[in-house]
């Protein structure tokens, strides 16, 4: 009898943690996205996994990989997969930006046309697709701090990033499509002041002014304290409250030399505990858009599934 009561309490506690830990999205990169596009079995496995982990939005890679660009050459594969994902109750955002393509270069003015073309391919796909086959939004992962010249040209590159962002949002507006677009940004942008278009503000505020939402790379393995998830997200969440735009809190599952950056050295109960604690702290803020996990393949490996 006591054992039954304890089990019931544990189940109730787990359900409560899942319930209070906010909506969840996941970055799904080149290999795993192409696998789901090309294999019915991998798509079924992916959907089952995402549903089990209470993930409601997939950031599905939608650009070139290994010499192919399926959204251009075989858009029917995206149409079929998006119908299936939507039919399972999932939202799907096009994930743009790639280490394979070195898209960090897109912030440079000489690569601006490539950035526009990257977005335009998704807009063209959506325009030609049936409603149930369309992307629900777009997530950009264009990180200027990866560039070799970051250490000597940081402020210039950040201004380039804002210029690129402004251009992309204008292209979206001209398309007449209402799908939300937002970038992945590091949590430390709020500590850099930048003059842009005659206004001096923290870089995160410029970014949040431009886009519909942001996904904050808020990579820490604990919720509380001055170096925790909550503290590092608070400036972005507070500004999101002011301007009425969501902020998603990104979490890392890949190995990292700095243990505090990732949950990789911990277990799933630890992650769920810290997400629940984060949600209790900021879940009442209208700007809190939930969590986004980095990333599909590493998350599965961490859980021992692959």
Backbone bond lengths (Angstrom), bond angles and torsions (degrees), N, CA, C in turn:
res aa  C-N    CA-C-N  psi(-1)  N-CA   C-N-CA  omega(-1)  CA-C   N-CA-C  phi
1 X - - - 1.468 - - 1.534 110.05 -
2 X 1.346 115.55 -45.09 1.454 119.92 179.91 1.527 110.16 -64.94
3 X 1.342 115.00 -41.10 1.464 118.69 179.54 1.524 110.64 -61.99
4 X 1.316 117.42 -41.58 1.465 121.81 178.62 1.523 111.09 -61.40
5 X 1.344 115.59 -42.24 1.463 119.86 179.67 1.525 111.42 -64.99
6 X 1.350 115.98 -39.93 1.464 119.85 178.93 1.516 111.37 -65.42
7 X 1.332 115.77 -42.45 1.460 119.48 178.08 1.520 111.29 -62.10
8 X 1.322 115.86 -41.55 1.465 120.19 178.85 1.521 110.86 -62.49
9 X 1.330 115.50 -40.31 1.467 119.26 179.48 1.518 111.32 -65.81
10 X 1.350 116.19 -39.59 1.467 119.95 179.05 1.521 110.90 -65.06
11 X 1.327 116.64 -43.97 1.465 120.78 178.38 1.515 110.55 -61.31
12 X 1.344 116.12 -44.98 1.469 120.19 179.61 1.517 110.52 -62.73
13 X 1.347 116.21 -40.22 1.461 119.77 179.21 1.509 111.66 -64.50
14 X 1.334 117.73 -41.78 1.458 121.58 178.68 1.514 110.67 -64.70
15 X 1.328 117.11 -42.35 1.461 120.71 179.07 1.518 110.53 -63.28
16 X 1.336 116.47 -38.82 1.469 120.16 -179.76 1.524 110.37 -65.83
17 X 1.367 116.40 -40.95 1.464 119.61 179.72 1.514 110.31 -62.24
18 X 1.355 116.19 -44.53 1.458 119.50 -179.93 1.519 110.94 -64.02
19 X 1.342 115.22 -36.66 1.458 119.98 -177.77 1.521 111.70 -69.44
20 X 1.333 117.77 -35.33 1.455 120.28 -174.47 1.524 113.15 -93.88
21 X 1.333 117.87 -4.76 1.456 119.35 -173.56 1.520 114.38 -88.91
22 X 1.316 117.66 12.84 1.450 120.49 170.71 1.514 114.88 80.66
23 X 1.342 116.93 163.32 1.458 121.06 174.99 1.527 110.56 -63.00
24 X 1.328 115.64 158.49 1.464 118.93 -176.56 1.522 111.59 -135.97
25 X 1.340 113.97 140.40 1.457 122.41 171.75 1.517 107.63 -121.81
26 X 1.335 116.34 172.32 1.470 119.63 178.81 1.517 109.76 -148.46
27 X 1.341 115.43 135.29 1.453 120.86 172.43 1.523 108.84 -75.19
28 X 1.330 116.56 128.92 1.460 122.17 -176.26 1.530 107.52 -125.87
29 X 1.322 116.15 102.94 1.456 120.74 -166.62 1.525 113.84 -83.81
30 X 1.339 115.70 -170.34 1.461 122.10 -166.46 1.521 113.26 -52.63
31 X 1.349 116.45 -58.45 1.463 120.08 -172.48 1.509 113.74 -60.09
32 X 1.338 115.76 -49.09 1.469 118.56 -177.23 1.524 111.95 -71.05
33 X 1.349 117.08 -32.96 1.467 119.61 177.15 1.523 110.62 -66.48
34 X 1.324 117.01 -47.15 1.464 119.86 179.16 1.525 110.91 -64.45
35 X 1.326 117.33 -35.00 1.468 119.49 177.64 1.520 110.91 -61.59
36 X 1.337 117.30 -43.41 1.472 120.44 179.52 1.522 111.33 -69.96
37 X 1.333 117.01 -31.47 1.457 120.57 178.17 1.526 111.63 -68.95
38 X 1.330 116.04 -32.20 1.466 119.80 -172.36 1.517 114.41 -103.11
39 X 1.341 117.47 -7.34 1.466 119.71 -177.40 1.525 110.37 -134.82
40 X 1.308 115.82 121.25 1.463 120.75 176.63 1.525 110.31 -60.65
41 X 1.341 116.08 -37.80 1.459 119.59 -179.69 1.515 112.55 -66.03
42 X 1.331 116.72 -41.99 1.455 119.79 178.78 1.528 111.12 -67.44
43 X 1.318 116.66 -35.06 1.467 119.99 176.36 1.518 110.46 -63.95
44 X 1.326 117.05 -44.60 1.469 121.21 179.31 1.527 110.65 -62.89
45 X 1.336 116.28 -42.99 1.461 120.29 178.12 1.527 110.58 -61.88
46 X 1.320 116.19 -43.82 1.457 120.54 -179.56 1.514 112.53 -62.40
47 X 1.316 116.76 -45.75 1.459 120.54 -179.22 1.522 110.77 -62.57
48 X 1.328 116.61 -44.54 1.462 119.95 179.34 1.524 110.94 -60.70
49 X 1.323 116.73 -43.00 1.465 121.69 179.26 1.526 111.16 -62.62
50 X 1.324 117.09 -47.92 1.463 120.93 -177.82 1.521 111.54 -62.49
51 X 1.312 116.15 -40.48 1.466 119.39 179.13 1.530 110.55 -65.85
52 X 1.335 116.77 -40.79 1.464 120.83 179.34 1.521 111.26 -60.87
53 X 1.335 116.92 -35.15 1.461 121.50 -176.72 1.529 113.05 -94.79
54 X 1.312 117.02 14.41 1.474 122.66 175.82 1.528 112.52 57.49
55 X 1.330 116.09 33.99 1.467 120.94 176.64 1.521 108.20 -91.68
56 X 1.325 115.74 125.23 1.458 120.09 -174.59 1.511 115.06 -103.43
57 X 1.350 117.57 -15.40 1.465 120.97 -177.66 1.520 109.76 -134.47
58 X 1.323 115.76 130.49 1.462 122.64 178.33 1.522 108.23 -105.40
59 X 1.334 117.10 124.74 1.460 121.34 168.67 1.523 106.34 -89.40
60 X 1.326 116.47 96.68 1.464 123.69 -171.65 1.529 109.86 -95.58
61 X 1.322 116.09 123.77 1.462 120.22 -177.76 1.522 110.59 -58.95
62 X 1.343 115.58 135.64 1.464 120.05 -172.71 1.520 111.30 -139.13
63 X 1.325 115.77 52.25 1.458 120.48 178.60 1.525 108.50 -150.22
64 X 1.328 116.58 -167.85 1.455 121.77 -173.58 1.532 111.66 -73.18
65 X 1.319 114.93 150.64 1.467 121.87 175.02 1.520 108.68 -156.43
66 X 1.310 115.70 129.32 1.461 123.05 178.28 1.526 112.66 50.37
67 X 1.338 114.45 46.43 1.451 120.51 172.92 1.516 115.69 82.32
68 X 1.328 117.13 2.50 1.466 120.22 178.60 1.522 109.31 -124.23
69 X 1.324 115.81 152.60 1.459 120.99 174.34 1.528 107.97 -134.22
70 X 1.327 115.14 89.92 1.467 120.75 -169.95 1.516 113.14 -64.35
71 X 1.318 118.09 -26.88 1.464 117.91 -178.80 1.525 111.10 -68.91
72 X 1.349 115.88 -19.19 1.463 121.84 176.41 1.518 110.76 -98.19
73 X 1.334 116.36 -49.00 1.466 119.94 -172.01 1.531 113.59 -82.67
74 X 1.332 117.36 -31.03 1.466 120.98 -179.43 1.530 110.19 -139.98
75 X 1.325 117.27 62.43 1.472 119.29 -177.59 1.516 113.46 -60.86
76 X 1.337 116.59 -20.45 1.462 118.97 178.88 1.529 111.16 -61.89
77 X 1.324 117.57 -28.13 1.462 120.39 177.19 1.529 110.56 -65.57
78 X 1.326 117.39 -42.22 1.462 120.68 175.32 1.521 110.81 -66.00
79 X 1.330 116.86 -41.45 1.473 119.12 -179.85 1.522 110.62 -60.16
80 X 1.319 116.52 -44.37 1.467 120.30 -178.86 1.530 111.28 -65.10
81 X 1.345 116.57 -45.11 1.461 119.57 -177.84 1.525 111.30 -68.32
82 X 1.321 117.79 -41.53 1.471 119.25 179.77 1.518 111.69 -65.99
83 X 1.326 117.62 -37.19 1.477 119.25 174.36 1.521 110.05 -58.92
84 X 1.300 115.77 -42.62 1.464 120.50 -177.55 1.534 111.22 -68.80
85 X 1.321 116.80 -44.70 1.468 120.49 178.60 1.526 111.01 -63.09
86 X 1.316 116.57 -46.02 1.467 119.71 177.68 1.528 111.18 -62.50
87 X 1.316 116.16 -38.85 1.462 119.84 178.99 1.513 112.78 -64.62
88 X 1.334 116.52 -21.20 1.469 121.55 177.42 1.521 111.99 -93.32
89 X 1.336 116.19 6.95 1.460 120.40 176.66 1.515 114.70 86.94
90 X 1.337 117.49 12.10 1.460 121.45 -178.95 1.524 110.97 -96.73
91 X 1.324 116.33 148.23 1.453 121.79 168.53 1.517 108.07 -93.84
92 X 1.333 116.17 154.04 1.459 120.53 -176.96 1.527 109.77 -133.74
93 X 1.325 115.72 121.44 1.463 121.83 174.06 1.532 108.08 -106.58
94 X 1.315 116.58 141.63 1.462 121.20 173.11 1.520 108.62 -74.06
95 X 1.324 116.19 125.74 1.460 122.12 179.11 1.529 108.19 -97.00
96 X 1.324 115.95 118.27 1.465 122.33 -176.54 1.517 109.94 -121.63
97 X 1.307 115.86 134.65 1.457 122.35 -173.81 1.508 107.58 121.31
98 X 1.347 116.99 137.69 1.457 117.94 -170.11 1.514 111.44 -160.01
99 X 1.324 115.99 133.91 1.452 120.04 170.66 1.518 110.98 -64.79
100 X 1.324 116.36 -35.41 1.463 121.47 178.53 1.526 111.21 -58.68
101 X 1.336 116.33 -40.44 1.463 121.28 -178.39 1.526 113.28 -93.20
102 X 1.339 116.61 -1.54 1.474 120.66 -176.93 1.527 111.55 52.32
103 X 1.319 115.72 49.31 1.462 119.96 -174.23 1.530 113.73 -72.63
104 X 1.347 117.86 -5.98 1.464 118.04 172.30 1.528 110.61 -58.15
105 X 1.337 117.07 -24.53 1.468 121.10 178.28 1.521 112.44 -66.63
106 X 1.315 116.64 -19.22 1.460 119.77 -174.75 1.525 112.87 -64.35
107 X 1.332 117.41 -16.87 1.465 118.51 176.62 1.526 111.21 -71.90
108 X 1.323 117.81 -20.75 1.460 121.00 -178.73 1.527 109.82 -75.12
109 X 1.329 117.68 137.25 1.474 120.02 -176.61 1.523 113.67 -52.65
110 X 1.331 118.77 -35.20 1.470 120.16 -177.73 1.528 112.53 -70.86
111 X 1.332 116.97 -12.46 1.470 120.68 177.35 1.535 112.38 -108.73
112 X 1.316 117.36 10.26 1.466 120.62 -175.69 1.527 112.12 -59.54
113 X 1.333 116.71 -38.79 1.469 119.67 -178.95 1.527 111.25 -64.17
114 X 1.320 117.52 -32.60 1.460 120.46 177.70 1.530 110.67 -67.85
115 X 1.331 116.58 -38.32 1.465 120.15 177.41 1.517 110.56 -63.88
116 X 1.324 116.46 -43.37 1.467 120.28 179.41 1.523 110.43 -64.55
117 X 1.327 116.83 -42.75 1.470 120.26 -179.76 1.522 111.21 -62.73
118 X 1.327 116.71 -38.40 1.468 121.77 177.81 1.528 110.14 -57.61
119 X 1.319 116.54 -47.89 1.463 120.72 179.09 1.527 111.18 -68.73
120 X 1.313 116.15 -41.70 1.464 119.89 -175.40 1.521 111.78 -61.41
121 X 1.325 116.54 -34.10 1.473 118.89 178.57 1.527 111.46 -60.81
122 X 1.323 116.66 -39.35 1.465 119.91 178.43 1.525 110.75 -70.88
123 X 1.322 116.65 -41.22 1.462 119.92 178.22 1.530 110.69 -62.39
124 X 1.328 116.47 -41.24 1.469 120.34 178.39 1.524 110.68 -65.33
125 X 1.325 116.34 -41.65 1.470 119.79 177.23 1.521 110.11 -59.03
126 X 1.319 117.12 -49.28 1.458 120.62 -177.59 1.524 111.65 -61.27
127 X 1.313 116.25 -39.50 1.470 120.26 -178.92 1.524 111.49 -62.78
128 X 1.336 115.68 -34.50 1.464 119.88 -177.34 1.523 113.40 -87.87
129 X 1.330 117.56 -11.81 1.468 121.52 -173.61 1.528 111.51 -91.20
130 X 1.328 115.55 156.57 1.466 121.39 172.17 1.527 108.96 -71.08
131 X 1.340 117.89 158.55 1.469 120.34 -176.40 1.521 114.29 -51.27
132 X 1.321 117.88 -41.90 1.466 120.40 -177.05 1.533 112.36 -76.25
133 X 1.330 116.81 -6.62 1.462 121.62 -179.19 1.526 112.64 -104.31
134 X 1.310 117.36 -0.51 1.468 121.02 -173.67 1.526 111.64 -89.45
135 X 1.330 114.68 151.17 1.454 120.34 170.88 1.525 109.71 -67.57
136 X 1.329 115.35 144.39 1.466 121.34 178.89 1.522 112.14 -87.08
137 X 1.319 117.33 -14.28 1.453 121.70 -178.83 1.515 109.08 -177.84
138 X 1.324 115.77 -173.42 1.458 122.41 -179.17 1.520 108.87 -137.93
139 X 1.340 115.95 138.26 1.460 121.26 170.94 1.513 108.86 -118.99
140 X 1.324 116.67 129.50 1.464 122.83 -179.01 1.524 110.01 -104.41
141 X 1.327 115.90 135.64 1.461 119.80 173.57 1.526 108.04 -124.75
142 X 1.311 115.47 79.92 1.464 123.25 179.51 1.525 106.17 -118.63
143 X 1.326 116.78 109.00 1.463 121.05 -168.91 1.530 111.55 -116.16
144 X 1.332 118.17 98.73 1.464 120.19 -177.21 1.520 113.95 -63.17
145 X 1.340 117.58 -24.18 1.455 119.32 -178.10 1.529 113.27 -70.35
146 X 1.336 117.07 -6.38 1.460 120.95 175.42 1.530 111.34 -79.60
147 X 1.325 116.89 -24.30 1.460 121.39 -176.36 1.520 111.87 -61.71
148 X 1.329 116.11 145.34 1.466 121.43 -178.59 1.517 111.80 -61.63
149 X 1.328 117.31 -31.68 1.461 121.10 -176.95 1.528 113.68 -84.66
150 X 1.319 117.31 5.59 1.461 121.25 -178.45 1.528 112.20 -55.25
151 X 1.310 117.28 -42.67 1.463 120.06 -174.10 1.520 112.94 -64.74
152 X 1.318 117.14 -26.62 1.468 119.79 -177.63 1.522 113.47 -107.91
153 X 1.332 118.10 -13.56 1.483 120.57 -175.02 1.525 111.49 -132.33
154 X 1.314 117.32 30.00 1.464 121.25 -172.21 1.530 112.92 -53.11
155 X 1.326 118.30 -50.93 1.463 120.82 -175.07 1.531 111.29 -65.66
156 X 1.331 115.78 -38.75 1.469 119.91 177.51 1.518 110.90 -63.45
157 X 1.326 116.74 -43.75 1.458 120.87 -178.76 1.525 111.66 -66.81
158 X 1.323 116.76 -37.08 1.463 119.26 176.35 1.527 110.89 -65.06
159 X 1.333 117.25 -40.51 1.466 119.93 175.65 1.528 110.47 -64.13
160 X 1.341 116.99 -38.83 1.465 120.77 175.38 1.523 111.13 -60.82
161 X 1.327 116.16 -40.58 1.465 120.34 178.46 1.529 110.75 -61.63
162 X 1.320 116.36 -42.92 1.459 120.14 178.89 1.524 111.13 -66.19
163 X 1.323 116.93 -40.47 1.465 120.35 177.40 1.528 110.65 -61.57
164 X 1.339 116.14 -46.30 1.468 120.20 177.21 1.521 110.60 -59.08
165 X 1.331 116.64 -43.98 1.462 121.51 -178.57 1.523 111.02 -61.85
166 X 1.316 116.06 -44.10 1.465 121.01 178.91 1.523 110.31 -61.06
167 X 1.332 116.74 -41.86 1.466 121.00 178.63 1.523 110.93 -62.11
168 X 1.327 116.99 -45.89 1.462 120.41 -178.18 1.523 111.83 -63.32
169 X 1.317 116.53 -40.45 1.471 118.81 179.45 1.530 111.52 -68.91
170 X 1.313 116.97 -31.02 1.472 119.74 174.84 1.527 110.63 -68.02
171 X 1.335 116.90 -39.36 1.463 120.57 176.86 1.522 110.08 -61.69
172 X 1.328 116.52 -43.37 1.468 119.53 177.59 1.522 111.33 -60.87
173 X 1.330 116.72 -44.50 1.468 120.63 -179.28 1.527 110.67 -61.47
174 X 1.317 116.60 -40.11 1.467 120.45 179.96 1.524 112.08 -67.08
175 X 1.348 116.20 -25.81 1.466 119.95 -179.95 1.527 112.29 -73.44
176 X 1.342 116.32 -20.18 1.459 120.36 -177.52 1.510 113.54 78.38
177 X 1.350 118.17 5.73 1.456 121.65 -179.91 1.531 109.63 -91.93
178 X 1.312 115.33 138.58 1.465 120.49 -172.64 1.524 113.55 -95.74
179 X 1.308 118.07 7.70 1.466 119.13 -174.70 1.535 111.07 -65.59
180 X 1.335 116.98 135.28 1.463 121.11 -178.22 1.530 111.63 -69.88
181 X 1.321 115.34 141.98 1.459 121.93 176.49 1.523 108.39 -124.48
182 X 1.330 115.81 136.38 1.454 120.37 177.00 1.513 110.90 -151.88
183 X 1.339 117.67 152.27 1.449 121.36 179.86 1.519 113.16 -101.01
184 X 1.316 115.09 159.56 1.456 121.18 164.28 1.522 107.33 -83.74
185 X 1.341 117.02 127.07 1.466 120.66 -179.22 1.527 109.90 -132.70
186 X 1.337 117.80 146.89 1.472 119.95 176.52 1.518 111.12 -71.86
187 X 1.334 116.35 151.24 1.469 120.20 -175.12 1.517 112.44 -68.25
188 X 1.334 118.48 -18.43 1.461 120.40 -173.51 1.527 114.39 -85.74
189 X 1.324 118.24 1.46 1.466 119.10 176.67 1.526 112.16 -63.19
190 X 1.345 116.50 -23.60 1.464 118.35 -179.47 1.525 112.74 -69.55
191 X 1.332 117.16 -9.57 1.454 120.97 178.68 1.515 114.11 -96.86
192 X 1.344 116.72 5.85 1.475 120.99 -178.72 1.526 109.01 -117.97
193 X 1.317 116.61 119.92 1.463 122.24 176.20 1.531 109.14 -88.71
194 X 1.337 116.52 137.24 1.465 120.23 -177.54 1.519 110.59 -142.69
195 X 1.326 116.28 133.23 1.467 121.75 170.63 1.517 108.23 -82.71
196 X 1.328 116.19 122.61 1.473 120.84 178.96 1.529 108.12 -147.00
197 X 1.302 115.67 126.06 1.467 122.16 -178.04 1.529 111.92 52.74
198 X 1.323 115.06 39.67 1.464 120.02 175.30 1.508 115.58 80.21
199 X 1.317 117.58 8.44 1.469 120.33 179.85 1.527 109.68 -126.25
200 X 1.323 116.65 131.81 1.453 121.62 177.67 1.524 108.94 -102.36
201 X 1.339 115.28 117.83 1.459 120.90 -177.09 1.524 108.21 -150.27
202 X 1.330 117.22 164.28 1.469 118.50 168.71 1.525 109.89 -59.05
203 X 1.320 116.91 144.39 1.463 120.77 -175.05 1.526 111.67 -57.90
204 X 1.335 117.45 -38.81 1.467 118.80 -179.77 1.521 111.60 -58.58
205 X 1.341 117.35 -35.52 1.463 119.98 -179.37 1.528 111.13 -69.45
206 X 1.330 117.21 -40.11 1.466 119.40 173.89 1.530 109.82 -57.82
207 X 1.336 116.20 -46.14 1.466 120.76 -178.40 1.526 110.57 -63.00
208 X 1.318 116.59 -45.59 1.463 120.28 -178.99 1.526 111.84 -66.40
209 X 1.329 116.98 -30.61 1.464 120.11 175.61 1.533 111.59 -64.61
210 X 1.325 116.19 -35.26 1.469 121.16 -174.46 1.520 111.76 -78.69
211 X 1.322 116.45 -47.07 1.463 121.08 -169.36 1.531 112.68 -93.84
212 X 1.339 115.25 170.94 1.463 121.92 179.61 1.526 112.23 -81.50
213 X 1.329 117.52 -25.39 1.465 123.18 178.65 1.523 106.74 -162.56
214 X 1.314 117.01 169.83 1.468 120.96 170.19 1.522 109.23 -133.20
215 X 1.341 115.05 148.49 1.465 122.39 172.11 1.523 105.87 -108.58
216 X 1.315 116.15 110.41 1.457 122.32 -172.64 1.530 110.43 -85.59
217 X 1.327 116.79 120.23 1.457 120.34 175.11 1.533 107.43 -76.58
218 X 1.307 113.77 83.32 1.474 122.86 -169.16 1.524 109.23 -101.77
219 X 1.330 115.96 52.71 1.450 120.97 -163.29 1.529 112.91 -76.07
220 X 1.321 114.00 98.81 1.456 123.52 173.39 1.529 108.71 -143.79
221 X 1.333 116.51 156.20 1.461 120.51 -175.96 1.524 112.90 -100.35
222 X 1.341 117.14 15.96 1.466 120.61 178.85 1.524 109.22 -152.24
223 X 1.313 114.97 153.93 1.461 120.53 -174.36 1.522 113.13 -82.29
224 X 1.317 116.65 -46.66 1.465 120.86 -165.73 1.525 112.56 -99.92
225 X 1.341 114.57 170.83 1.459 120.79 179.05 1.511 111.61 92.73
226 X 1.327 115.24 169.43 1.451 120.34 -175.70 1.507 114.74 -67.41
227 X 1.343 118.11 -17.76 1.455 122.25 179.68 1.527 110.67 -116.69
228 X 1.341 116.09 30.94 1.463 120.75 -176.35 1.520 112.83 -105.86
229 X 1.322 114.76 175.91 1.468 122.19 -179.28 1.522 112.06 -55.79
230 X 1.314 116.19 -45.23 1.472 120.08 -175.99 1.518 111.28 -65.83
231 X 1.325 116.55 -49.84 1.459 120.90 -178.14 1.523 111.90 -58.91
232 X 1.333 116.74 -45.09 1.462 119.80 -176.45 1.528 112.87 -71.48
233 X 1.318 117.40 -21.35 1.461 120.31 -179.95 1.523 113.54 -94.30
234 X 1.318 118.05 -10.49 1.458 119.70 -167.38 1.527 113.88 -65.70
235 X 1.332 118.43 -39.99 1.466 119.38 179.66 1.530 110.75 -62.26
236 X 1.325 116.56 -43.28 1.468 120.07 -179.65 1.522 110.89 -67.64
237 X 1.325 116.94 -40.77 1.463 120.06 178.24 1.527 111.22 -64.65
238 X 1.322 116.31 -42.77 1.469 119.74 179.91 1.522 110.83 -63.45
239 X 1.327 117.16 -41.68 1.463 119.19 179.02 1.525 110.35 -69.94
240 X 1.324 116.46 -36.76 1.461 119.77 175.17 1.517 112.38 -59.68
241 X 1.339 116.70 -35.82 1.465 120.77 174.89 1.526 110.55 -61.63
242 X 1.323 115.66 -41.88 1.463 120.95 -176.73 1.522 112.24 -65.30
243 X 1.343 115.94 -41.12 1.466 119.05 -174.83 1.527 113.08 -101.07
244 X 1.342 117.03 -1.79 1.461 120.44 176.20 1.514 114.76 73.42
245 X 1.348 117.08 38.52 1.461 120.29 -179.64 1.528 110.26 -131.75
246 X 1.338 116.63 141.54 1.465 120.17 -172.56 1.524 114.08 -75.74
247 X 1.324 113.12 155.67 1.465 123.24 173.26 1.529 107.44 -127.91
248 X 1.335 116.42 125.24 1.463 120.71 172.57 1.517 108.34 -98.61
249 X 1.309 116.87 142.75 1.457 122.24 -179.41 1.523 108.78 -99.14
250 X 1.330 115.59 114.39 1.454 121.23 -178.86 1.509 112.00 -83.71
251 X 1.331 115.90 141.59 1.467 122.01 177.54 1.526 109.27 -128.03
252 X 1.319 115.73 150.52 1.457 122.18 -174.27 1.527 111.57 -109.11
253 X 1.345 115.76 139.80 1.470 120.66 174.36 1.526 111.92 -121.35
254 X 1.325 118.18 -5.52 1.467 121.08 177.67 1.526 110.80 -73.97
255 X 1.329 118.06 152.65 1.464 120.14 174.99 1.524 110.86 -61.09
256 X 1.333 115.98 146.98 1.457 121.17 177.35 1.523 108.80 -147.64
257 X 1.328 115.96 142.93 1.466 119.46 179.45 1.525 111.62 -60.30
258 X 1.341 116.23 -34.71 1.462 120.71 174.08 1.519 107.98 -88.47
259 X 1.317 116.77 107.38 1.462 120.19 -173.66 1.516 112.83 -56.40
260 X 1.331 116.90 -36.51 1.462 120.32 -175.16 1.521 113.10 -64.78
261 X 1.325 118.13 -15.09 1.462 121.60 -176.66 1.525 112.10 -75.70
262 X 1.332 116.94 -28.63 1.463 120.33 -170.79 1.525 111.91 -134.30
263 X 1.330 114.36 155.09 1.458 121.12 172.82 1.520 111.61 -83.57
264 X 1.324 117.63 2.79 1.460 120.44 -173.82 1.515 113.29 -56.94
265 X 1.339 117.59 -34.80 1.467 120.88 -177.86 1.523 112.68 -84.44
266 X 1.337 116.34 -1.62 1.460 121.91 179.84 1.518 110.06 -111.81
267 X 1.305 117.10 -175.38 1.451 121.52 179.31 1.519 112.06 -109.02
268 X 1.323 115.23 170.33 1.466 119.85 -178.94 1.529 112.72 -59.80
269 X 1.340 120.38 -38.73 1.473 118.76 176.85 1.535 112.27 -59.80
270 X 1.340 116.54 -33.57 1.465 119.85 178.12 1.522 110.43 -66.08
271 X 1.327 116.02 -44.97 1.464 119.73 177.74 1.520 110.74 -59.42
272 X 1.317 117.37 -47.95 1.462 120.73 -177.82 1.528 111.05 -63.42
273 X 1.319 116.80 -37.91 1.468 120.05 177.72 1.525 111.25 -62.73
274 X 1.333 117.09 -44.50 1.459 120.33 -176.95 1.525 111.89 -73.12
275 X 1.318 117.31 -34.25 1.465 119.51 175.60 1.527 110.51 -67.15
276 X 1.323 116.13 -40.21 1.467 119.35 177.35 1.523 110.56 -63.43
277 X 1.335 117.34 -40.73 1.465 120.70 178.47 1.517 110.70 -65.05
278 X 1.324 116.97 -40.82 1.465 120.90 177.48 1.515 110.52 -62.35
279 X 1.317 115.49 -44.95 1.461 120.17 -179.37 1.524 111.67 -64.05
280 X 1.323 116.88 -36.88 1.465 118.54 176.87 1.524 111.34 -64.22
281 X 1.327 117.10 -33.45 1.461 121.00 -178.37 1.521 112.81 -76.34
282 X 1.347 117.28 -39.82 1.471 119.53 -171.33 1.523 113.52 -121.35
283 X 1.331 116.77 -1.90 1.458 119.75 -175.61 1.516 114.53 -62.46
284 X 1.335 117.17 -21.64 1.459 119.96 178.25 1.512 113.96 -80.97
285 X 1.326 117.32 -7.19 1.462 121.28 179.38 1.528 109.17 -81.57
286 X 1.318 116.04 132.19 1.472 119.85 -179.61 1.524 112.05 -62.78
287 X 1.333 116.73 -23.94 1.459 120.51 -178.29 1.526 113.17 -80.06
288 X 1.316 118.17 -12.10 1.456 120.54 -178.88 1.522 109.54 -72.86
289 X 1.351 115.48 113.70 1.457 120.46 -177.66 1.507 114.38 -99.53
290 X 1.341 117.04 4.59 1.453 120.72 -179.81 1.513 111.20 104.87
291 X 1.330 115.20 -155.42 1.466 122.08 -175.03 1.520 110.28 -120.52
292 X 1.328 115.29 155.67 1.455 120.25 171.83 1.525 107.64 -133.83
293 X 1.337 115.84 130.14 1.462 122.89 -172.51 1.530 110.19 -96.87
294 X 1.303 116.10 133.23 1.462 122.35 173.31 1.534 108.68 -110.08
295 X 1.319 115.37 113.53 1.450 130.96 -7.30 1.508 107.17 -143.85
296 X 1.315 119.44 179.01 1.459 123.67 -170.90 1.536 113.01 -51.00
297 X 1.340 117.14 -54.75 1.468 119.92 -175.28 1.524 111.71 -66.59
298 X 1.333 117.81 -43.90 1.467 119.68 -178.53 1.528 111.10 -70.04
299 X 1.322 117.40 -33.61 1.459 121.64 177.62 1.522 110.11 -62.12
300 X 1.336 116.46 -45.32 1.460 120.29 178.24 1.529 111.67 -64.07
301 X 1.343 115.76 -42.87 1.478 118.52 178.64 1.518 110.61 -62.06
302 X 1.333 116.65 -42.85 1.454 121.21 -179.60 1.528 111.48 -61.06
303 X 1.318 115.07 -35.45 1.464 119.79 179.22 1.526 112.57 -80.70
304 X 1.333 116.75 -2.72 1.455 120.75 178.77 1.511 114.38 79.49
305 X 1.332 117.43 22.13 1.463 121.00 -177.04 1.510 112.82 -92.18
306 X 1.328 117.90 -18.81 1.473 121.84 -179.94 1.525 110.02 -130.03
